[in-house]
């Protein structure tokens, strides 16, 4: 699985960080998404999928490898 984020679309809701804190963080200045792991660990993949589905701005994209 590969993850990409579009910080231009991000509305800084923080749902991704709550759901997958090992994969996502937020920029301290504007709250936009920061991708910590382009390829999340196996134990974090379900959480990353949920973050993609939950993102109100559709700023997270997952591609299955």
PDB file with one MODEL, atoms N, CA, C and O in Angstrom:
MODEL        1
ATOM      1  N   UNK A   1       0.839  -1.174   0.000  1.00  0.00           N
ATOM      2  CA  UNK A   1       0.000   0.000   0.000  1.00  0.00           C
ATOM      3  C   UNK A   1       0.887   1.243   0.000  1.00  0.00           C
ATOM      4  O   UNK A   1       1.852   1.339   0.759  1.00  0.00           O
ATOM      5  N   UNK A   2       0.542   2.178  -0.859  1.00  0.00           N
ATOM      6  CA  UNK A   2       1.223   3.476  -0.904  1.00  0.00           C
ATOM      7  C   UNK A   2       0.186   4.556  -0.625  1.00  0.00           C
ATOM      8  O   UNK A   2      -0.944   4.492  -1.108  1.00  0.00           O
ATOM      9  N   UNK A   3       0.585   5.535   0.152  1.00  0.00           N
ATOM     10  CA  UNK A   3      -0.300   6.638   0.510  1.00  0.00           C
ATOM     11  C   UNK A   3       0.253   7.925  -0.080  1.00  0.00           C
ATOM     12  O   UNK A   3       1.462   8.155  -0.098  1.00  0.00           O
ATOM     13  N   UNK A   4      -0.655   8.752  -0.557  1.00  0.00           N
ATOM     14  CA  UNK A   4      -0.281  10.100  -0.967  1.00  0.00           C
ATOM     15  C   UNK A   4      -1.303  11.063  -0.368  1.00  0.00           C
ATOM     16  O   UNK A   4      -2.453  10.693  -0.128  1.00  0.00           O
ATOM     17  N   UNK A   5      -0.878  12.281  -0.133  1.00  0.00           N
ATOM     18  CA  UNK A   5      -1.772  13.293   0.418  1.00  0.00           C
ATOM     19  C   UNK A   5      -1.691  14.559  -0.422  1.00  0.00           C
ATOM     20  O   UNK A   5      -0.653  14.871  -1.007  1.00  0.00           O
ATOM     21  N   UNK A   6      -2.790  15.273  -0.471  1.00  0.00           N
ATOM     22  CA  UNK A   6      -2.856  16.543  -1.186  1.00  0.00           C
ATOM     23  C   UNK A   6      -3.079  17.632  -0.145  1.00  0.00           C
ATOM     24  O   UNK A   6      -4.206  17.873   0.286  1.00  0.00           O
ATOM     25  N   UNK A   7      -1.986  18.289   0.256  1.00  0.00           N
ATOM     26  CA  UNK A   7      -2.096  19.302   1.299  1.00  0.00           C
ATOM     27  C   UNK A   7      -2.921  20.513   0.858  1.00  0.00           C
ATOM     28  O   UNK A   7      -3.442  21.250   1.695  1.00  0.00           O
ATOM     29  N   UNK A   8      -3.037  20.714  -0.441  1.00  0.00           N
ATOM     30  CA  UNK A   8      -3.854  21.828  -0.944  1.00  0.00           C
ATOM     31  C   UNK A   8      -5.336  21.588  -0.683  1.00  0.00           C
ATOM     32  O   UNK A   8      -6.087  22.542  -0.479  1.00  0.00           O
ATOM     33  N   UNK A   9      -5.768  20.333  -0.686  1.00  0.00           N
ATOM     34  CA  UNK A   9      -7.166  19.991  -0.437  1.00  0.00           C
ATOM     35  C   UNK A   9      -7.489  19.890   1.052  1.00  0.00           C
ATOM     36  O   UNK A   9      -8.643  20.046   1.451  1.00  0.00           O
ATOM     37  N   UNK A  10      -6.481  19.632   1.863  1.00  0.00           N
ATOM     38  CA  UNK A  10      -6.666  19.375   3.289  1.00  0.00           C
ATOM     39  C   UNK A  10      -7.345  20.553   3.985  1.00  0.00           C
ATOM     40  O   UNK A  10      -6.991  21.711   3.763  1.00  0.00           O
ATOM     41  N   UNK A  11      -8.338  20.233   4.840  1.00  0.00           N
ATOM     42  CA  UNK A  11      -9.048  21.254   5.607  1.00  0.00           C
ATOM     43  C   UNK A  11      -8.680  21.209   7.090  1.00  0.00           C
ATOM     44  O   UNK A  11      -9.329  21.857   7.911  1.00  0.00           O
ATOM     45  N   UNK A  12      -7.641  20.446   7.433  1.00  0.00           N
ATOM     46  CA  UNK A  12      -7.078  20.395   8.783  1.00  0.00           C
ATOM     47  C   UNK A  12      -8.063  19.895   9.838  1.00  0.00           C
ATOM     48  O   UNK A  12      -8.077  20.397  10.962  1.00  0.00           O
ATOM     49  N   UNK A  13      -8.879  18.920   9.484  1.00  0.00           N
ATOM     50  CA  UNK A  13      -9.829  18.385  10.465  1.00  0.00           C
ATOM     51  C   UNK A  13      -9.140  17.480  11.485  1.00  0.00           C
ATOM     52  O   UNK A  13      -9.629  17.333  12.605  1.00  0.00           O
ATOM     53  N   UNK A  14      -8.018  16.876  11.115  1.00  0.00           N
ATOM     54  CA  UNK A  14      -7.261  16.049  12.037  1.00  0.00           C
ATOM     55  C   UNK A  14      -7.768  14.635  12.212  1.00  0.00           C
ATOM     56  O   UNK A  14      -7.233  13.891  13.034  1.00  0.00           O
ATOM     57  N   UNK A  15      -8.786  14.241  11.465  1.00  0.00           N
ATOM     58  CA  UNK A  15      -9.330  12.888  11.593  1.00  0.00           C
ATOM     59  C   UNK A  15      -8.286  11.829  11.264  1.00  0.00           C
ATOM     60  O   UNK A  15      -8.252  10.773  11.895  1.00  0.00           O
ATOM     61  N   UNK A  16      -7.445  12.101  10.293  1.00  0.00           N
ATOM     62  CA  UNK A  16      -6.416  11.134   9.903  1.00  0.00           C
ATOM     63  C   UNK A  16      -5.443  10.870  11.046  1.00  0.00           C
ATOM     64  O   UNK A  16      -5.024   9.733  11.259  1.00  0.00           O
ATOM     65  N   UNK A  17      -5.087  11.911  11.774  1.00  0.00           N
ATOM     66  CA  UNK A  17      -4.154  11.775  12.885  1.00  0.00           C
ATOM     67  C   UNK A  17      -4.792  10.967  14.018  1.00  0.00           C
ATOM     68  O   UNK A  17      -4.131  10.136  14.640  1.00  0.00           O
ATOM     69  N   UNK A  18      -6.051  11.209  14.277  1.00  0.00           N
ATOM     70  CA  UNK A  18      -6.749  10.456  15.318  1.00  0.00           C
ATOM     71  C   UNK A  18      -6.864   8.984  14.967  1.00  0.00           C
ATOM     72  O   UNK A  18      -6.751   8.123  15.838  1.00  0.00           O
ATOM     73  N   UNK A  19      -7.089   8.694  13.696  1.00  0.00           N
ATOM     74  CA  UNK A  19      -7.281   7.312  13.258  1.00  0.00           C
ATOM     75  C   UNK A  19      -5.975   6.558  13.024  1.00  0.00           C
ATOM     76  O   UNK A  19      -5.896   5.363  13.309  1.00  0.00           O
ATOM     77  N   UNK A  20      -4.962   7.228  12.516  1.00  0.00           N
ATOM     78  CA  UNK A  20      -3.703   6.563  12.163  1.00  0.00           C
ATOM     79  C   UNK A  20      -2.505   7.430  12.553  1.00  0.00           C
ATOM     80  O   UNK A  20      -1.834   7.983  11.682  1.00  0.00           O
ATOM     81  N   UNK A  21      -2.234   7.554  13.840  1.00  0.00           N
ATOM     82  CA  UNK A  21      -1.166   8.458  14.299  1.00  0.00           C
ATOM     83  C   UNK A  21       0.250   8.045  13.917  1.00  0.00           C
ATOM     84  O   UNK A  21       1.166   8.865  13.979  1.00  0.00           O
ATOM     85  N   UNK A  22       0.445   6.797  13.525  1.00  0.00           N
ATOM     86  CA  UNK A  22       1.771   6.371  13.081  1.00  0.00           C
ATOM     87  C   UNK A  22       2.016   6.726  11.618  1.00  0.00           C
ATOM     88  O   UNK A  22       3.149   6.678  11.138  1.00  0.00           O
ATOM     89  N   UNK A  23       0.939   7.083  10.915  1.00  0.00           N
ATOM     90  CA  UNK A  23       1.024   7.363   9.490  1.00  0.00           C
ATOM     91  C   UNK A  23       0.874   8.845   9.176  1.00  0.00           C
ATOM     92  O   UNK A  23       1.494   9.352   8.240  1.00  0.00           O
ATOM     93  N   UNK A  24       0.046   9.545   9.962  1.00  0.00           N
ATOM     94  CA  UNK A  24      -0.248  10.956   9.701  1.00  0.00           C
ATOM     95  C   UNK A  24       0.038  11.828  10.909  1.00  0.00           C
ATOM     96  O   UNK A  24      -0.038  11.383  12.054  1.00  0.00           O
ATOM     97  N   UNK A  25       0.371  13.082  10.628  1.00  0.00           N
ATOM     98  CA  UNK A  25       0.513  14.107  11.655  1.00  0.00           C
ATOM     99  C   UNK A  25      -0.076  15.380  11.062  1.00  0.00           C
ATOM    100  O   UNK A  25      -0.551  15.384   9.926  1.00  0.00           O
ATOM    101  N   UNK A  26      -0.044  16.459  11.836  1.00  0.00           N
ATOM    102  CA  UNK A  26      -0.530  17.740  11.348  1.00  0.00           C
ATOM    103  C   UNK A  26       0.571  18.779  11.450  1.00  0.00           C
ATOM    104  O   UNK A  26       1.354  18.791  12.400  1.00  0.00           O
ATOM    105  N   UNK A  27       0.614  19.648  10.454  1.00  0.00           N
ATOM    106  CA  UNK A  27       1.539  20.768  10.438  1.00  0.00           C
ATOM    107  C   UNK A  27       1.184  21.692  11.598  1.00  0.00           C
ATOM    108  O   UNK A  27       0.021  22.063  11.754  1.00  0.00           O
ATOM    109  N   UNK A  28       2.159  22.063  12.404  1.00  0.00           N
ATOM    110  CA  UNK A  28       1.903  22.904  13.570  1.00  0.00           C
ATOM    111  C   UNK A  28       1.424  24.302  13.209  1.00  0.00           C
ATOM    112  O   UNK A  28       0.719  24.935  13.994  1.00  0.00           O
ATOM    113  N   UNK A  29       1.796  24.789  12.036  1.00  0.00           N
ATOM    114  CA  UNK A  29       1.429  26.147  11.648  1.00  0.00           C
ATOM    115  C   UNK A  29       0.000  26.260  11.146  1.00  0.00           C
ATOM    116  O   UNK A  29      -0.734  27.158  11.559  1.00  0.00           O
ATOM    117  N   UNK A  30      -0.407  25.349  10.249  1.00  0.00           N
ATOM    118  CA  UNK A  30      -1.739  25.495   9.651  1.00  0.00           C
ATOM    119  C   UNK A  30      -2.638  24.273   9.839  1.00  0.00           C
ATOM    120  O   UNK A  30      -3.790  24.279   9.404  1.00  0.00           O
ATOM    121  N   UNK A  31      -2.128  23.239  10.475  1.00  0.00           N
ATOM    122  CA  UNK A  31      -2.953  22.065  10.764  1.00  0.00           C
ATOM    123  C   UNK A  31      -3.139  21.096   9.616  1.00  0.00           C
ATOM    124  O   UNK A  31      -3.845  20.099   9.765  1.00  0.00           O
ATOM    125  N   UNK A  32      -2.526  21.362   8.478  1.00  0.00           N
ATOM    126  CA  UNK A  32      -2.694  20.462   7.334  1.00  0.00           C
ATOM    127  C   UNK A  32      -1.949  19.148   7.560  1.00  0.00           C
ATOM    128  O   UNK A  32      -1.029  19.056   8.372  1.00  0.00           O
ATOM    129  N   UNK A  33      -2.375  18.158   6.824  1.00  0.00           N
ATOM    130  CA  UNK A  33      -1.839  16.804   6.977  1.00  0.00           C
ATOM    131  C   UNK A  33      -0.353  16.731   6.630  1.00  0.00           C
ATOM    132  O   UNK A  33       0.122  17.373   5.693  1.00  0.00           O
ATOM    133  N   UNK A  34       0.360  15.930   7.412  1.00  0.00           N
ATOM    134  CA  UNK A  34       1.757  15.606   7.165  1.00  0.00           C
ATOM    135  C   UNK A  34       1.830  14.092   7.088  1.00  0.00           C
ATOM    136  O   UNK A  34       1.418  13.399   8.017  1.00  0.00           O
ATOM    137  N   UNK A  35       2.348  13.582   5.992  1.00  0.00           N
ATOM    138  CA  UNK A  35       2.473  12.139   5.811  1.00  0.00           C
ATOM    139  C   UNK A  35       3.761  11.657   6.469  1.00  0.00           C
ATOM    140  O   UNK A  35       4.854  12.074   6.086  1.00  0.00           O
ATOM    141  N   UNK A  36       3.628  10.781   7.456  1.00  0.00           N
ATOM    142  CA  UNK A  36       4.784  10.249   8.171  1.00  0.00           C
ATOM    143  C   UNK A  36       5.316   8.973   7.535  1.00  0.00           C
ATOM    144  O   UNK A  36       6.511   8.683   7.607  1.00  0.00           O
ATOM    145  N   UNK A  37       4.421   8.211   6.911  1.00  0.00           N
ATOM    146  CA  UNK A  37       4.822   6.923   6.336  1.00  0.00           C
ATOM    147  C   UNK A  37       4.097   6.699   5.019  1.00  0.00           C
ATOM    148  O   UNK A  37       2.898   6.418   5.005  1.00  0.00           O
ATOM    149  N   UNK A  38       4.814   6.823   3.922  1.00  0.00           N
ATOM    150  CA  UNK A  38       4.225   6.591   2.599  1.00  0.00           C
ATOM    151  C   UNK A  38       3.745   5.148   2.463  1.00  0.00           C
ATOM    152  O   UNK A  38       2.767   4.866   1.770  1.00  0.00           O
ATOM    153  N   UNK A  39       4.449   4.244   3.135  1.00  0.00           N
ATOM    154  CA  UNK A  39       4.053   2.834   3.170  1.00  0.00           C
ATOM    155  C   UNK A  39       3.875   2.454   4.636  1.00  0.00           C
ATOM    156  O   UNK A  39       4.850   2.137   5.317  1.00  0.00           O
ATOM    157  N   UNK A  40       2.634   2.482   5.125  1.00  0.00           N
ATOM    158  CA  UNK A  40       2.411   2.236   6.550  1.00  0.00           C
ATOM    159  C   UNK A  40       2.715   0.796   6.953  1.00  0.00           C
ATOM    160  O   UNK A  40       2.628  -0.112   6.127  1.00  0.00           O
ATOM    161  N   UNK A  41       3.071   0.587   8.213  1.00  0.00           N
ATOM    162  CA  UNK A  41       3.296  -0.772   8.691  1.00  0.00           C
ATOM    163  C   UNK A  41       2.011  -1.586   8.614  1.00  0.00           C
ATOM    164  O   UNK A  41       0.916  -1.023   8.607  1.00  0.00           O
ATOM    165  N   UNK A  42       2.137  -2.885   8.559  1.00  0.00           N
ATOM    166  CA  UNK A  42       0.978  -3.767   8.391  1.00  0.00           C
ATOM    167  C   UNK A  42      -0.114  -3.487   9.418  1.00  0.00           C
ATOM    168  O   UNK A  42      -1.296  -3.498   9.075  1.00  0.00           O
ATOM    169  N   UNK A  43       0.258  -3.241  10.655  1.00  0.00           N
ATOM    170  CA  UNK A  43      -0.717  -2.998  11.707  1.00  0.00           C
ATOM    171  C   UNK A  43      -1.447  -1.681  11.587  1.00  0.00           C
ATOM    172  O   UNK A  43      -2.435  -1.470  12.291  1.00  0.00           O
ATOM    173  N   UNK A  44      -1.005  -0.796  10.735  1.00  0.00           N
ATOM    174  CA  UNK A  44      -1.592   0.535  10.584  1.00  0.00           C
ATOM    175  C   UNK A  44      -2.406   0.657   9.290  1.00  0.00           C
ATOM    176  O   UNK A  44      -3.032   1.691   9.058  1.00  0.00           O
ATOM    177  N   UNK A  45      -2.407  -0.355   8.467  1.00  0.00           N
ATOM    178  CA  UNK A  45      -3.065  -0.255   7.149  1.00  0.00           C
ATOM    179  C   UNK A  45      -4.578  -0.083   7.237  1.00  0.00           C
ATOM    180  O   UNK A  45      -5.144   0.720   6.496  1.00  0.00           O
ATOM    181  N   UNK A  46      -5.237  -0.810   8.115  1.00  0.00           N
ATOM    182  CA  UNK A  46      -6.681  -0.646   8.256  1.00  0.00           C
ATOM    183  C   UNK A  46      -7.022   0.759   8.730  1.00  0.00           C
ATOM    184  O   UNK A  46      -7.995   1.357   8.272  1.00  0.00           O
ATOM    185  N   UNK A  47      -6.224   1.279   9.642  1.00  0.00           N
ATOM    186  CA  UNK A  47      -6.439   2.640  10.133  1.00  0.00           C
ATOM    187  C   UNK A  47      -6.217   3.656   9.015  1.00  0.00           C
ATOM    188  O   UNK A  47      -6.945   4.645   8.928  1.00  0.00           O
ATOM    189  N   UNK A  48      -5.228   3.426   8.167  1.00  0.00           N
ATOM    190  CA  UNK A  48      -4.973   4.328   7.040  1.00  0.00           C
ATOM    191  C   UNK A  48      -6.141   4.301   6.052  1.00  0.00           C
ATOM    192  O   UNK A  48      -6.525   5.338   5.513  1.00  0.00           O
ATOM    193  N   UNK A  49      -6.702   3.115   5.818  1.00  0.00           N
ATOM    194  CA  UNK A  49      -7.877   3.015   4.940  1.00  0.00           C
ATOM    195  C   UNK A  49      -9.049   3.795   5.524  1.00  0.00           C
ATOM    196  O   UNK A  49      -9.764   4.493   4.804  1.00  0.00           O
ATOM    197  N   UNK A  50      -9.238   3.671   6.829  1.00  0.00           N
ATOM    198  CA  UNK A  50     -10.328   4.391   7.490  1.00  0.00           C
ATOM    199  C   UNK A  50     -10.098   5.900   7.404  1.00  0.00           C
ATOM    200  O   UNK A  50     -11.043   6.666   7.211  1.00  0.00           O
ATOM    201  N   UNK A  51      -8.850   6.322   7.545  1.00  0.00           N
ATOM    202  CA  UNK A  51      -8.528   7.746   7.427  1.00  0.00           C
ATOM    203  C   UNK A  51      -8.867   8.262   6.034  1.00  0.00           C
ATOM    204  O   UNK A  51      -9.393   9.366   5.894  1.00  0.00           O
ATOM    205  N   UNK A  52      -8.573   7.477   5.009  1.00  0.00           N
ATOM    206  CA  UNK A  52      -8.907   7.878   3.643  1.00  0.00           C
ATOM    207  C   UNK A  52     -10.416   8.054   3.496  1.00  0.00           C
ATOM    208  O   UNK A  52     -10.874   9.034   2.909  1.00  0.00           O
ATOM    209  N   UNK A  53     -11.178   7.118   4.023  1.00  0.00           N
ATOM    210  CA  UNK A  53     -12.637   7.175   3.916  1.00  0.00           C
ATOM    211  C   UNK A  53     -13.242   8.304   4.740  1.00  0.00           C
ATOM    212  O   UNK A  53     -14.281   8.854   4.376  1.00  0.00           O
ATOM    213  N   UNK A  54     -12.600   8.647   5.840  1.00  0.00           N
ATOM    214  CA  UNK A  54     -13.127   9.641   6.769  1.00  0.00           C
ATOM    215  C   UNK A  54     -12.747  11.070   6.402  1.00  0.00           C
ATOM    216  O   UNK A  54     -13.434  12.011   6.799  1.00  0.00           O
ATOM    217  N   UNK A  55     -11.682  11.242   5.664  1.00  0.00           N
ATOM    218  CA  UNK A  55     -11.200  12.586   5.328  1.00  0.00           C
ATOM    219  C   UNK A  55     -12.289  13.408   4.644  1.00  0.00           C
ATOM    220  O   UNK A  55     -12.749  13.036   3.565  1.00  0.00           O
ATOM    221  N   UNK A  56     -12.711  14.522   5.254  1.00  0.00           N
ATOM    222  CA  UNK A  56     -13.793  15.318   4.668  1.00  0.00           C
ATOM    223  C   UNK A  56     -13.413  16.017   3.361  1.00  0.00           C
ATOM    224  O   UNK A  56     -14.291  16.417   2.597  1.00  0.00           O
ATOM    225  N   UNK A  57     -12.124  16.164   3.102  1.00  0.00           N
ATOM    226  CA  UNK A  57     -11.673  16.859   1.894  1.00  0.00           C
ATOM    227  C   UNK A  57     -11.168  15.894   0.822  1.00  0.00           C
ATOM    228  O   UNK A  57     -10.752  16.330  -0.252  1.00  0.00           O
ATOM    229  N   UNK A  58     -11.199  14.596   1.098  1.00  0.00           N
ATOM    230  CA  UNK A  58     -10.664  13.597   0.171  1.00  0.00           C
ATOM    231  C   UNK A  58      -9.213  13.916  -0.202  1.00  0.00           C
ATOM    232  O   UNK A  58      -8.816  13.811  -1.363  1.00  0.00           O
ATOM    233  N   UNK A  59      -8.441  14.304   0.801  1.00  0.00           N
ATOM    234  CA  UNK A  59      -7.042  14.682   0.573  1.00  0.00           C
ATOM    235  C   UNK A  59      -6.080  13.504   0.679  1.00  0.00           C
ATOM    236  O   UNK A  59      -4.886  13.648   0.417  1.00  0.00           O
ATOM    237  N   UNK A  60      -6.596  12.346   1.059  1.00  0.00           N
ATOM    238  CA  UNK A  60      -5.761  11.154   1.231  1.00  0.00           C
ATOM    239  C   UNK A  60      -6.107  10.134   0.159  1.00  0.00           C
ATOM    240  O   UNK A  60      -7.278   9.834  -0.075  1.00  0.00           O
ATOM    241  N   UNK A  61      -5.082   9.608  -0.486  1.00  0.00           N
ATOM    242  CA  UNK A  61      -5.269   8.576  -1.521  1.00  0.00           C
ATOM    243  C   UNK A  61      -4.430   7.368  -1.174  1.00  0.00           C
ATOM    244  O   UNK A  61      -3.250   7.494  -0.848  1.00  0.00           O
ATOM    245  N   UNK A  62      -5.040   6.195  -1.244  1.00  0.00           N
ATOM    246  CA  UNK A  62      -4.330   4.944  -1.022  1.00  0.00           C
ATOM    247  C   UNK A  62      -4.312   4.156  -2.317  1.00  0.00           C
ATOM    248  O   UNK A  62      -5.308   4.092  -3.037  1.00  0.00           O
ATOM    249  N   UNK A  63      -3.180   3.566  -2.599  1.00  0.00           N
ATOM    250  CA  UNK A  63      -3.047   2.689  -3.766  1.00  0.00           C
ATOM    251  C   UNK A  63      -2.500   1.368  -3.268  1.00  0.00           C
ATOM    252  O   UNK A  63      -1.432   1.319  -2.657  1.00  0.00           O
ATOM    253  N   UNK A  64      -3.224   0.309  -3.526  1.00  0.00           N
ATOM    254  CA  UNK A  64      -2.776  -1.013  -3.139  1.00  0.00           C
ATOM    255  C   UNK A  64      -1.652  -1.463  -4.083  1.00  0.00           C
ATOM    256  O   UNK A  64      -1.767  -1.351  -5.303  1.00  0.00           O
ATOM    257  N   UNK A  65      -0.584  -1.964  -3.499  1.00  0.00           N
ATOM    258  CA  UNK A  65       0.556  -2.387  -4.324  1.00  0.00           C
ATOM    259  C   UNK A  65       0.384  -3.814  -4.796  1.00  0.00           C
ATOM    260  O   UNK A  65       1.246  -4.340  -5.501  1.00  0.00           O
TER     261      UNK A  65
ENDMDL
END
